């Protein structure tokens, strides 16, 4: 749309399986994506050649990765791989396990946690303010 200032970076978000899409977008157009957030993102780290975390060296965005505690319990090494990958790429990334179940952000889920959803949203807004200013 004509109202979009394409000279400024954008922010992008993804929930659950939208997490890998955020990674792919940030890697595909690194000069446009300045900030990215995933909430209870699924499949961000795998042993496959197409694992989203392998795209981190192609990115320029600052990240928020909000992990559900039950996702962390299922794959406790994923957060360490992400932290190491972002550090190696010299990118800022806030990676935190939230004391909430997978799907805690949307208000229409059985596991919605209003307090933790507000915290995640506030962290995303702070990221966008600092990275997209």
N, CA, C and O atoms as a MOPAC input file, in Angstrom:
PM7 MOZYME 1SCF
protein

 N      0.83200 1    -1.17100 1     0.00000 1
 C      0.00000 1     0.00000 1     0.00000 1
 C      0.87800 1     1.23600 1     0.00000 1
 O      2.00500 1     1.21200 1     0.49400 1
 N      0.36400 1     2.29300 1    -0.54500 1
 C      1.14400 1     3.51400 1    -0.68400 1
 C      1.53000 1     4.12100 1     0.66700 1
 O      2.51200 1     4.85900 1     0.74600 1
 N      0.78000 1     3.82600 1     1.72400 1
 C      1.07200 1     4.38100 1     3.03900 1
 C      2.30900 1     3.75600 1     3.67600 1
 O      2.84700 1     4.31200 1     4.63400 1
 N      2.76400 1     2.63500 1     3.17900 1
 C      3.88700 1     1.92500 1     3.77300 1
 C      5.19700 1     2.59600 1     3.38300 1
 O      5.48200 1     2.80600 1     2.20400 1
 N      5.98200 1     2.92500 1     4.39600 1
 C      7.30000 1     3.51500 1     4.17200 1
 C      8.29600 1     2.36500 1     4.03100 1
 O      8.75100 1     1.80800 1     5.03100 1
 N      8.62500 1     2.01800 1     2.81900 1
 C      9.49900 1     0.87000 1     2.57400 1
 C     10.96300 1     1.16300 1     2.89800 1
 O     11.81600 1     0.28700 1     2.75200 1
 N     11.25800 1     2.37500 1     3.33200 1
 C     12.61500 1     2.69400 1     3.77900 1
 C     12.82800 1     2.33900 1     5.24800 1
 O     13.95700 1     2.36600 1     5.73700 1
 N     11.75100 1     2.00800 1     5.94900 1
 C     11.83800 1     1.65300 1     7.36500 1
 C     11.71800 1     0.14200 1     7.52900 1
 O     11.04900 1    -0.52400 1     6.73900 1
 N     12.37600 1    -0.39900 1     8.56600 1
 C     12.25000 1    -1.84100 1     8.81500 1
 C     10.86600 1    -2.18400 1     9.36400 1
 O     10.16100 1    -1.32100 1     9.88800 1
 N     10.49500 1    -3.43200 1     9.23900 1
 C      9.20900 1    -3.90900 1     9.74400 1
 C      9.43500 1    -4.93100 1    10.85100 1
 O     10.53200 1    -5.46500 1    11.01500 1
 N      8.37600 1    -5.18600 1    11.60000 1
 C      8.37100 1    -6.23600 1    12.60000 1
 C      7.41500 1    -7.32600 1    12.16000 1
 O      6.45000 1    -7.06600 1    11.44200 1
 N      7.68500 1    -8.54000 1    12.59200 1
 C      6.82800 1    -9.66400 1    12.24400 1
 C      6.68300 1   -10.57900 1    13.45200 1
 O      7.58900 1   -10.68400 1    14.27800 1
 N      5.52700 1   -11.24300 1    13.54400 1
 C      5.25600 1   -12.13400 1    14.67100 1
 C      4.67000 1   -13.44700 1    14.17300 1
 O      4.11100 1   -13.52200 1    13.07900 1
 N      4.80900 1   -14.47300 1    14.99400 1
 C      4.21100 1   -15.75800 1    14.66700 1
 C      3.93400 1   -16.56500 1    15.92700 1
 O      4.71600 1   -16.56300 1    16.87800 1
 N      2.81800 1   -17.24200 1    15.90700 1
 C      2.40800 1   -18.10700 1    17.00800 1
 C      2.46400 1   -19.55500 1    16.52200 1
 O      2.08500 1   -19.84800 1    15.38900 1
 N      2.93500 1   -20.45400 1    17.38000 1
 C      3.00600 1   -21.88600 1    17.08000 1
 C      3.74400 1   -22.10700 1    15.75600 1
 O      4.91500 1   -21.74400 1    15.64000 1
 N      3.08900 1   -22.68600 1    14.77600 1
 C      3.76300 1   -22.97100 1    13.50900 1
 C      4.05800 1   -21.70000 1    12.71300 1
 O      4.72400 1   -21.76000 1    11.68000 1
 N      3.57500 1   -20.56700 1    13.17600 1
 C      3.96100 1   -19.29400 1    12.58400 1
 C      5.38700 1   -18.90800 1    12.95600 1
 O      5.98500 1   -18.05500 1    12.30100 1
 N      5.94200 1   -19.52600 1    14.00300 1
 C      7.31300 1   -19.25300 1    14.41000 1
 C      8.32500 1   -19.51500 1    13.30200 1
 O      9.14100 1   -18.64400 1    13.00200 1
 N      8.29100 1   -20.70100 1    12.68300 1
 C      9.21300 1   -20.93100 1    11.57300 1
 C      9.00400 1   -19.96900 1    10.39700 1
 O      9.96000 1   -19.63000 1     9.70000 1
 N      7.77900 1   -19.53400 1    10.17900 1
 C      7.51800 1   -18.57800 1     9.09700 1
 C      8.20000 1   -17.24700 1     9.40700 1
 O      8.72200 1   -16.59200 1     8.50500 1
 N      8.19600 1   -16.84700 1    10.67600 1
 C      8.89500 1   -15.62800 1    11.08900 1
 C     10.38800 1   -15.76300 1    10.76700 1
 O     10.99200 1   -14.83500 1    10.22900 1
 N     10.97400 1   -16.90300 1    11.09100 1
 C     12.38800 1   -17.13100 1    10.79800 1
 C     12.64700 1   -17.06300 1     9.29400 1
 O     13.59800 1   -16.41900 1     8.85100 1
 N     11.80700 1   -17.72100 1     8.52200 1
 C     12.00200 1   -17.73500 1     7.07200 1
 C     11.83900 1   -16.33100 1     6.47400 1
 O     12.56300 1   -15.96100 1     5.55000 1
 N     10.90400 1   -15.56700 1     6.99300 1
 C     10.69900 1   -14.20000 1     6.50800 1
 C     11.90400 1   -13.32400 1     6.84100 1
 O     12.39000 1   -12.57900 1     5.99000 1
 N     12.38000 1   -13.41600 1     8.07800 1
 C     13.52500 1   -12.60300 1     8.49700 1
 C     14.77600 1   -12.94600 1     7.68600 1
 O     15.61200 1   -12.07800 1     7.43800 1
 N     14.90500 1   -14.19600 1     7.27800 1
 C     16.06000 1   -14.61200 1     6.46500 1
 C     15.87100 1   -14.24700 1     4.99200 1
 O     16.84000 1   -13.93700 1     4.29900 1
 N     14.63900 1   -14.28300 1     4.51900 1
 C     14.36700 1   -14.02400 1     3.09900 1
 C     14.52200 1   -12.54800 1     2.74400 1
 O     14.98800 1   -12.21300 1     1.65600 1
 N     14.12800 1   -11.66700 1     3.66700 1
 C     14.22000 1   -10.22200 1     3.41300 1
 C     14.89000 1    -9.53600 1     4.61100 1
 O     14.25700 1    -8.74100 1     5.30600 1
 N     16.14800 1    -9.84000 1     4.84400 1
 C     16.81600 1    -9.32700 1     6.04600 1
 C     16.93800 1    -7.80700 1     6.09900 1
 O     17.02400 1    -7.23600 1     7.18600 1
 N     16.94500 1    -7.15300 1     4.96100 1
 C     17.03200 1    -5.69400 1     4.97500 1
 C     15.70100 1    -5.02400 1     5.28500 1
 O     15.66200 1    -3.81500 1     5.51500 1
 N     14.60900 1    -5.78700 1     5.29600 1
 C     13.28000 1    -5.23800 1     5.62400 1
 C     12.85000 1    -5.58100 1     7.04200 1
 O     12.21500 1    -4.76100 1     7.70400 1
 N     13.18500 1    -6.78400 1     7.52700 1
 C     12.72200 1    -7.21600 1     8.84900 1
 C     13.74400 1    -6.78800 1     9.90200 1
 O     14.87200 1    -7.27900 1     9.93100 1
 N     13.32300 1    -5.86200 1    10.76400 1
 C     14.20700 1    -5.36000 1    11.80600 1
 C     13.94200 1    -5.95500 1    13.16900 1
 O     14.79100 1    -5.88800 1    14.05800 1
 N     12.75200 1    -6.54400 1    13.34200 1
 C     12.38600 1    -7.15100 1    14.61800 1
 C     11.42600 1    -8.29700 1    14.35800 1
 O     10.60700 1    -8.24700 1    13.44000 1
 N     11.54000 1    -9.33300 1    15.18300 1
 C     10.69400 1   -10.51400 1    14.99800 1
 C     10.40800 1   -11.15300 1    16.35700 1
 O     11.25500 1   -11.15700 1    17.24900 1
 N      9.20400 1   -11.68900 1    16.49100 1
 C      8.81700 1   -12.33500 1    17.74000 1
 C      8.07200 1   -13.62800 1    17.44400 1
 O      7.23500 1   -13.69500 1    16.54300 1
 N      8.39900 1   -14.65500 1    18.22600 1
 C      7.65200 1   -15.90400 1    18.14500 1
 C      7.11000 1   -16.22400 1    19.53100 1
 O      7.79600 1   -16.04800 1    20.53700 1
 N      5.88400 1   -16.69200 1    19.56600 1
 C      5.22300 1   -17.06000 1    20.80700 1
 C      4.84600 1   -18.53000 1    20.72400 1
 O      4.11600 1   -18.94800 1    19.82500 1
 N      5.35300 1   -19.30700 1    21.67300 1
 C      5.21600 1   -20.76100 1    21.68300 1
 C      5.39600 1   -21.32600 1    20.27400 1
 O      4.60100 1   -22.13100 1    19.78900 1
 N      6.48700 1   -20.86200 1    19.63800 1
 C      6.80800 1   -21.28000 1    18.26800 1
 C      7.18200 1   -22.75000 1    18.20800 1
 O      7.93400 1   -23.24400 1    19.04800 1
 N      6.66200 1   -23.43400 1    17.22500 1
 C      6.93400 1   -24.86300 1    17.08200 1
 C      7.98900 1   -25.14300 1    16.03100 1
 O      7.99300 1   -24.51900 1    14.97000 1
 N      8.88000 1   -26.07100 1    16.31500 1
 C      9.83700 1   -26.53100 1    15.31900 1
 C     10.89400 1   -25.52100 1    14.92900 1
 O     11.31600 1   -25.49600 1    13.77400 1
 N     11.33600 1   -24.68300 1    15.86000 1
 C     12.36500 1   -23.69600 1    15.53500 1
 C     13.74700 1   -24.33200 1    15.42000 1
 O     14.63000 1   -23.79700 1    14.75000 1
 N     13.92900 1   -25.47600 1    16.07800 1
 C     15.19500 1   -26.20900 1    16.03600 1
 C     14.89100 1   -27.67200 1    15.75600 1
 O     14.07000 1   -28.29300 1    16.43100 1
 N     15.56400 1   -28.20500 1    14.75500 1
 C     15.43700 1   -29.63700 1    14.46800 1
 C     16.78000 1   -30.14100 1    13.93800 1
 O     17.71200 1   -29.36000 1    13.75000 1
 N     16.87000 1   -31.43900 1    13.70200 1
 C     18.08900 1   -32.02900 1    13.12600 1
 C     18.08600 1   -31.94600 1    11.60600 1
 O     19.07700 1   -32.30400 1    10.97000 1
 N     17.00100 1   -31.48400 1    11.01900 1
 C     16.87400 1   -31.44500 1     9.56700 1
 C     17.68900 1   -30.34300 1     8.91700 1
 O     18.03100 1   -29.34100 1     9.54400 1
 N     17.98800 1   -30.55000 1     7.65300 1
 C     18.72200 1   -29.54900 1     6.87800 1
 C     17.91700 1   -28.26300 1     6.70500 1
 O     18.48000 1   -27.20800 1     6.41300 1
 N     16.61000 1   -28.35500 1     6.88500 1
 C     15.74400 1   -27.19000 1     6.72200 1
 C     15.30000 1   -26.58900 1     8.05800 1
 O     14.30500 1   -25.86500 1     8.11100 1
 N     16.03000 1   -26.88500 1     9.13400 1
 C     15.67700 1   -26.34500 1    10.44700 1
 C     15.72100 1   -24.81500 1    10.40900 1
 O     16.69800 1   -24.23300 1     9.94000 1
 N     14.67000 1   -24.17000 1    10.89900 1
 C     14.63600 1   -22.70900 1    10.88000 1
 C     15.85000 1   -22.04900 1    11.54900 1
 O     16.29400 1   -20.99200 1    11.10200 1
 N     16.37900 1   -22.64600 1    12.59100 1
 C     17.50900 1   -22.00500 1    13.28200 1
 C     18.74200 1   -21.88700 1    12.39900 1
 O     19.60700 1   -21.05200 1    12.66200 1
 N     18.83800 1   -22.69900 1    11.36500 1
 C     19.98100 1   -22.61900 1    10.45900 1
 C     19.94400 1   -21.36500 1     9.58400 1
 O     20.92800 1   -21.03300 1     8.92300 1
 N     18.80500 1   -20.67400 1     9.58400 1
 C     18.66100 1   -19.43900 1     8.80900 1
 C     19.16900 1   -18.20600 1     9.55900 1
 O     19.29100 1   -17.13300 1     8.96800 1
 N     19.45800 1   -18.34300 1    10.81900 1
 C     19.84100 1   -17.19000 1    11.64600 1
 C     21.00700 1   -16.40400 1    11.05000 1
 O     20.96300 1   -15.17500 1    11.09500 1
 N     22.04500 1   -17.03100 1    10.49600 1
 C     23.14400 1   -16.22600 1     9.92400 1
 C     22.71300 1   -15.31900 1     8.76400 1
 O     23.43300 1   -14.38000 1     8.42700 1
 N     21.57400 1   -15.57600 1     8.16000 1
 C     21.08100 1   -14.74800 1     7.05500 1
 C     20.25400 1   -13.55500 1     7.54200 1
 O     19.90400 1   -12.68300 1     6.74600 1
 N     19.94200 1   -13.50900 1     8.82600 1
 C     19.04900 1   -12.50200 1     9.38900 1
 C     19.81100 1   -11.27900 1     9.87000 1
 O     21.02300 1   -11.31400 1    10.08400 1
 N     19.05200 1   -10.18400 1    10.03600 1
 C     19.57900 1    -8.96300 1    10.64200 1
 C     18.67300 1    -8.48000 1    11.78200 1
 O     18.99500 1    -7.49800 1    12.45200 1
 N     17.56700 1    -9.14700 1    12.00100 1
 C     16.55000 1    -8.70500 1    12.95800 1
 C     16.91700 1    -9.04900 1    14.39500 1
 O     17.63000 1   -10.01600 1    14.66100 1
 N     16.40700 1    -8.22800 1    15.31700 1
 C     16.42200 1    -8.55100 1    16.73200 1
 C     15.20400 1    -9.43100 1    17.00200 1
 O     14.15900 1    -9.25900 1    16.37400 1
 N     15.33700 1   -10.36700 1    17.93200 1
 C     14.28700 1   -11.35900 1    18.15900 1
 C     13.82000 1   -11.42500 1    19.60000 1
 O     14.57600 1   -11.15600 1    20.53400 1
 N     12.55200 1   -11.78900 1    19.75900 1
 C     11.96400 1   -12.25100 1    21.00800 1
 C     11.45400 1   -13.65500 1    20.72200 1
 O     10.65700 1   -13.86100 1    19.80800 1
 N     11.91500 1   -14.61300 1    21.50400 1
 C     11.42800 1   -15.98200 1    21.37000 1
 C     10.87100 1   -16.38500 1    22.72800 1
 O     11.61800 1   -16.63800 1    23.67400 1
 N      9.54400 1   -16.44000 1    22.80600 1
 C      8.83200 1   -16.75600 1    24.03800 1
 C      8.40900 1   -18.22700 1    23.97000 1
 O      7.54400 1   -18.60200 1    23.17900 1
 N      9.03100 1   -19.04400 1    24.81100 1
 C      8.87000 1   -20.49600 1    24.76100 1
 C      7.92400 1   -20.95100 1    25.86400 1
 O      8.03900 1   -20.50000 1    27.00300 1
 N      6.99500 1   -21.83500 1    25.53600 1
 C      6.10600 1   -22.42100 1    26.54000 1
 C      6.88400 1   -23.44300 1    27.36700 1
 O      7.74800 1   -24.14600 1    26.84200 1
 N      6.57200 1   -23.52100 1    28.66900 1
 C      7.33300 1   -24.42700 1    29.52200 1
 C      7.17900 1   -25.89600 1    29.11400 1
 O      8.12700 1   -26.66800 1    29.26000 1
 N      6.02500 1   -26.29300 1    28.61400 1
 C      5.89700 1   -27.69800 1    28.20400 1
 C      6.63700 1   -27.96000 1    26.89200 1
 O      7.08500 1   -29.08400 1    26.66300 1
 N      6.77500 1   -26.96500 1    26.03300 1
 C      7.61100 1   -27.11300 1    24.83600 1
 C      9.07400 1   -27.24500 1    25.25000 1
 O      9.81500 1   -28.04800 1    24.68300 1
 N      9.48300 1   -26.45700 1    26.23600 1
 C     10.85300 1   -26.52600 1    26.73300 1
 C     11.13300 1   -27.88900 1    27.36700 1
 O     12.22200 1   -28.43700 1    27.19800 1
 N     10.17300 1   -28.42900 1    28.08300 1
 C     10.35200 1   -29.74600 1    28.70500 1
 C     10.51300 1   -30.83000 1    27.64900 1
 O     11.25900 1   -31.78900 1    27.84900 1
 N      9.82200 1   -30.68500 1    26.53500 1
 C      9.89900 1   -31.67000 1    25.45600 1
 C     11.24000 1   -31.57100 1    24.71600 1
 O     11.76600 1   -32.58400 1    24.25600 1
 N     11.79000 1   -30.36400 1    24.59800 1
 C     13.05400 1   -30.15600 1    23.88100 1
 C     13.87800 1   -29.09500 1    24.60700 1
 O     13.97700 1   -27.96100 1    24.13900 1
 N     14.47800 1   -29.45800 1    25.76200 1
 C     15.18200 1   -28.46700 1    26.57500 1
 C     16.44800 1   -27.90200 1    25.93200 1
 O     16.91800 1   -26.84300 1    26.34700 1
 N     17.00100 1   -28.56600 1    24.95000 1
 C     18.21500 1   -28.07500 1    24.29400 1
 C     17.93500 1   -27.00500 1    23.24500 1
 O     18.84200 1   -26.26400 1    22.86700 1
 N     16.70800 1   -26.91300 1    22.77500 1
 C     16.38100 1   -25.97200 1    21.69600 1
 C     16.75000 1   -24.54000 1    22.06000 1
 O     17.31800 1   -23.82100 1    21.23800 1
 N     16.43500 1   -24.11700 1    23.28100 1
 C     16.73700 1   -22.73200 1    23.67100 1
 C     18.23900 1   -22.48000 1    23.67400 1
 O     18.67900 1   -21.38400 1    23.32800 1
 N     19.03100 1   -23.47600 1    24.05800 1
 C     20.48600 1   -23.32300 1    24.05000 1
 C     21.01800 1   -23.21100 1    22.63200 1
 O     21.91000 1   -22.40700 1    22.36000 1
 N     20.47700 1   -24.00900 1    21.73300 1
 C     20.87400 1   -23.93700 1    20.32100 1
 C     20.52100 1   -22.56800 1    19.75400 1
 O     21.31600 1   -21.96800 1    19.03000 1
 N     19.34200 1   -22.07800 1    20.07900 1
 C     18.92500 1   -20.75500 1    19.60200 1
 C     19.83200 1   -19.66600 1    20.15400 1
 O     20.29000 1   -18.80200 1    19.40500 1
 N     20.09500 1   -19.69700 1    21.45800 1
 C     20.95600 1   -18.68100 1    22.06700 1
 C     22.33600 1   -18.68500 1    21.42400 1
 O     22.87900 1   -17.62600 1    21.10900 1
 N     22.89800 1   -19.85200 1    21.23100 1
 C     24.21800 1   -19.97400 1    20.61700 1
 C     24.20400 1   -19.48100 1    19.17100 1
 O     25.12100 1   -18.78200 1    18.74100 1
 N     23.17800 1   -19.84200 1    18.43300 1
 C     23.07600 1   -19.44300 1    17.02000 1
 C     22.94400 1   -17.93300 1    16.87200 1
 O     23.58100 1   -17.34000 1    16.00200 1
 N     22.12500 1   -17.30600 1    17.71100 1
 C     21.99300 1   -15.85300 1    17.65100 1
 C     23.29100 1   -15.16800 1    18.07800 1
 O     23.68500 1   -14.16600 1    17.48300 1
 N     23.95200 1   -15.69900 1    19.09800 1
 C     25.22200 1   -15.11500 1    19.55100 1
 C     26.27500 1   -15.20100 1    18.44700 1
 O     27.00400 1   -14.23800 1    18.21100 1
 N     26.35800 1   -16.34200 1    17.77500 1
 C     27.32600 1   -16.51300 1    16.68700 1
 C     27.04800 1   -15.55400 1    15.53500 1
 O     27.97300 1   -15.11700 1    14.85000 1
 N     25.77500 1   -15.22800 1    15.32100 1
 C     25.39500 1   -14.29800 1    14.25600 1
 C     25.46400 1   -12.84200 1    14.72700 1
 O     25.20100 1   -11.91900 1    13.95500 1
 N     25.81900 1   -12.64800 1    16.00100 1
 C     25.90700 1   -11.31100 1    16.59000 1
 C     24.57100 1   -10.56400 1    16.50300 1
 O     24.52600 1    -9.37200 1    16.19900 1
 N     23.49400 1   -11.29200 1    16.77600 1
 C     22.15000 1   -10.71200 1    16.77000 1
 C     21.57500 1   -10.73400 1    18.17800 1
 O     21.78600 1   -11.68300 1    18.93300 1
 N     20.84300 1    -9.67500 1    18.52100 1
 C     20.17600 1    -9.62900 1    19.81600 1
 C     18.95400 1   -10.53200 1    19.78500 1
 O     18.14700 1   -10.47600 1    18.85700 1
 N     18.83200 1   -11.35900 1    20.80700 1
 C     17.66800 1   -12.23900 1    20.91200 1
 C     17.34400 1   -12.45900 1    22.38800 1
 O     18.18500 1   -12.90500 1    23.16900 1
 N     16.12500 1   -12.13800 1    22.74100 1
 C     15.61000 1   -12.43500 1    24.08300 1
 C     14.90400 1   -13.77700 1    23.97300 1
 O     13.88700 1   -13.89700 1    23.29000 1
 N     15.44000 1   -14.77000 1    24.63800 1
 C     14.90000 1   -16.13000 1    24.56700 1
 C     14.54900 1   -16.53200 1    25.98700 1
 O     15.42500 1   -16.65000 1    26.84500 1
 N     13.26400 1   -16.74200 1    26.23000 1
 C     12.80900 1   -17.00400 1    27.58600 1
 C     11.74200 1   -18.08800 1    27.59500 1
 O     10.88900 1   -18.15600 1    26.71100 1
 N     11.81500 1   -18.93000 1    28.61500 1
 C     10.77200 1   -19.92500 1    28.85400 1
 C      9.74900 1   -19.28000 1    29.78100 1
 O     10.09100 1   -18.82300 1    30.87200 1
 N      8.50600 1   -19.24700 1    29.34800 1
 C      7.42500 1   -18.66000 1    30.12800 1
 C      6.73000 1   -19.74900 1    30.93500 1
 O      6.55600 1   -20.86000 1    30.43600 1
 N      6.33000 1   -19.45900 1    32.16400 1
 C      5.62600 1   -20.44900 1    32.98600 1
 C      4.16600 1   -20.58500 1    32.55000 1
 O      3.23800 1   -20.23200 1    33.27600 1
 N      4.00600 1   -21.10300 1    31.35000 1
 C      2.67500 1   -21.24100 1    30.75900 1
 C      2.73500 1   -22.36100 1    29.71700 1
 O      3.81100 1   -22.70300 1    29.22600 1
 N      1.58700 1   -22.92200 1    29.39000 1
 C      1.52200 1   -24.01500 1    28.43000 1
 C      1.48300 1   -23.53800 1    26.98800 1
 O      1.16900 1   -22.38100 1    26.70900 1
 N      1.80800 1   -24.45100 1    26.07400 1
 C      1.78400 1   -24.14800 1    24.64600 1
 C      0.40100 1   -23.62000 1    24.26100 1
 O     -0.61900 1   -24.26500 1    24.50100 1
 N      0.39800 1   -22.44400 1    23.66500 1
 C     -0.85700 1   -21.81300 1    23.26400 1
 C     -1.36300 1   -20.79000 1    24.26400 1
 O     -2.52400 1   -20.38600 1    24.19700 1
 N     -0.50600 1   -20.35900 1    25.19700 1
 C     -0.95400 1   -19.47600 1    26.27400 1
 C     -1.33200 1   -18.07400 1    25.83100 1
 O     -2.03600 1   -17.38100 1    26.56500 1
 N     -0.90000 1   -17.63400 1    24.67500 1
 C     -1.14100 1   -16.23500 1    24.28000 1
 C     -2.55900 1   -15.94800 1    23.79100 1
 O     -3.18300 1   -15.01800 1    24.30200 1
 N     -3.09500 1   -16.68800 1    22.83700 1
 C     -4.43900 1   -16.35400 1    22.34300 1
 C     -5.50600 1   -16.52200 1    23.43300 1
 O     -5.52400 1   -17.53900 1    24.12600 1
 N     -6.38600 1   -15.54300 1    23.58700 1
 C     -7.38200 1   -15.60400 1    24.65400 1
 C     -8.45400 1   -16.66900 1    24.46500 1
 O     -9.20400 1   -16.95200 1    25.39800 1
 N     -8.54100 1   -17.25900 1    23.29200 1
 C     -9.59100 1   -18.26000 1    23.06600 1
 C     -9.08600 1   -19.70000 1    23.21600 1
 O     -9.73300 1   -20.63100 1    22.73800 1
 N     -7.93900 1   -19.89000 1    23.87500 1
 C     -7.43900 1   -21.25400 1    24.10000 1
 C     -7.70800 1   -21.67300 1    25.53600 1
 O     -7.86700 1   -20.83600 1    26.42400 1
 N     -7.75600 1   -22.97400 1    25.74800 1
 C     -7.97700 1   -23.50800 1    27.10500 1
 C     -6.81700 1   -23.19600 1    28.03700 1
 O     -7.00200 1   -23.11800 1    29.25200 1
 N     -5.62500 1   -23.01600 1    27.48200 1
 C     -4.44700 1   -22.78200 1    28.31900 1
 C     -4.06100 1   -21.30100 1    28.38900 1
 O     -2.97800 1   -20.96400 1    28.86700 1
 N     -4.94200 1   -20.42200 1    27.91500 1
 C     -4.63500 1   -18.98700 1    27.94000 1
 C     -4.21500 1   -18.55900 1    29.34600 1
 O     -4.86600 1   -18.88100 1    30.34000 1
 N     -3.10700 1   -17.82500 1    29.39400 1
 C     -2.60100 1   -17.30400 1    30.65500 1
 C     -2.49600 1   -15.78500 1    30.49000 1
 O     -1.51900 1   -15.28800 1    29.93000 1
 N     -3.49600 1   -15.04900 1    30.97600 1
 C     -3.52400 1   -13.59900 1    30.74400 1
 C     -2.27400 1   -12.87300 1    31.22400 1
 O     -1.77700 1   -11.98200 1    30.53400 1
 N     -1.76300 1   -13.23400 1    32.38000 1
 C     -0.58400 1   -12.55300 1    32.92300 1
 C      0.64100 1   -12.77400 1    32.03300 1
 O      1.36000 1   -11.82700 1    31.71300 1
 N      0.87300 1   -14.02000 1    31.63700 1
 C      2.03700 1   -14.32200 1    30.80700 1
 C      1.84900 1   -13.82900 1    29.36800 1
 O      2.81700 1   -13.45700 1    28.70500 1
 N      0.61300 1   -13.82700 1    28.89600 1
 C      0.34400 1   -13.28800 1    27.55300 1
 C      0.63500 1   -11.79100 1    27.52500 1
 O      1.20900 1   -11.28500 1    26.56200 1
 N      0.24000 1   -11.08900 1    28.57400 1
 C      0.51400 1    -9.65200 1    28.65900 1
 C      2.01000 1    -9.39100 1    28.74100 1
 O      2.51600 1    -8.45300 1    28.12600 1
 N      2.71500 1   -10.21800 1    29.50000 1
 C      4.17100 1   -10.06600 1    29.59200 1
 C      4.81500 1   -10.24300 1    28.21600 1
 O      5.65400 1    -9.43800 1    27.81100 1
 N      4.42300 1   -11.29200 1    27.50400 1
 C      4.99500 1   -11.55200 1    26.17500 1
 C      4.67600 1   -10.40000 1    25.22000 1
 O      5.54500 1    -9.95200 1    24.47200 1
 N      3.43800 1    -9.92700 1    25.24600 1
 C      3.03300 1    -8.82600 1    24.37300 1
 C      3.83400 1    -7.56200 1    24.70400 1
 O      4.28800 1    -6.85600 1    23.80300 1
 N      4.00000 1    -7.28400 1    25.98700 1
 C      4.77400 1    -6.10600 1    26.40900 1
 C      6.22700 1    -6.21100 1    25.96000 1
 O      6.81700 1    -5.21700 1    25.53700 1
 N      6.80300 1    -7.39600 1    26.04700 1
 C      8.18200 1    -7.59700 1    25.60200 1
 C      8.29200 1    -7.38000 1    24.09100 1
 O      9.27200 1    -6.81400 1    23.60800 1
 N      7.27100 1    -7.83800 1    23.34600 1
 C      7.27500 1    -7.62800 1    21.90400 1
 C      7.18900 1    -6.13600 1    21.57500 1
 O      7.91700 1    -5.64900 1    20.70900 1
 N      6.30900 1    -5.41600 1    22.25600 1
 C      6.18100 1    -3.98300 1    22.00700 1
 C      7.48300 1    -3.25300 1    22.32400 1
 O      7.86900 1    -2.34000 1    21.59400 1
 N      8.16300 1    -3.64200 1    23.39900 1
 C      9.45000 1    -3.02700 1    23.74300 1
 C     10.49000 1    -3.33100 1    22.66700 1
 O     11.26800 1    -2.45600 1    22.28800 1
 N     10.50400 1    -4.56400 1    22.17800 1
 C     11.41800 1    -4.93600 1    21.09400 1
 C     11.14700 1    -4.10100 1    19.85600 1
 O     12.07400 1    -3.55100 1    19.26100 1
 N      9.89300 1    -4.00500 1    19.46800 1
 C      9.53900 1    -3.24500 1    18.27000 1
 C      9.91000 1    -1.77600 1    18.43500 1
 O     10.39900 1    -1.14800 1    17.49600 1
 N      9.68000 1    -1.22700 1    19.62500 1
 C     10.02300 1     0.18200 1    19.85100 1
 C     11.52200 1     0.41200 1    19.71500 1
 O     11.94600 1     1.40400 1    19.12300 1
 N     12.32300 1    -0.49200 1    20.25500 1
 C     13.76800 1    -0.27800 1    20.20400 1
 C     14.36400 1    -0.63100 1    18.84300 1
 O     15.25300 1     0.07200 1    18.36200 1
 N     13.89900 1    -1.68900 1    18.22700 1
 C     14.49700 1    -2.15400 1    16.97700 1
 C     13.97000 1    -1.45800 1    15.72400 1
 O     14.63700 1    -1.44200 1    14.68900 1
 N     12.77200 1    -0.88400 1    15.82300 1
 C     12.14700 1    -0.30400 1    14.63900 1
 C     12.08700 1     1.22200 1    14.67900 1
 O     11.52500 1     1.84800 1    13.78100 1
 N     12.66000 1     1.81000 1    15.71200 1
 C     12.60100 1     3.27000 1    15.84900 1
 C     13.38000 1     3.97400 1    14.76300 1
 O     13.43000 1     5.20400 1    14.73600 1

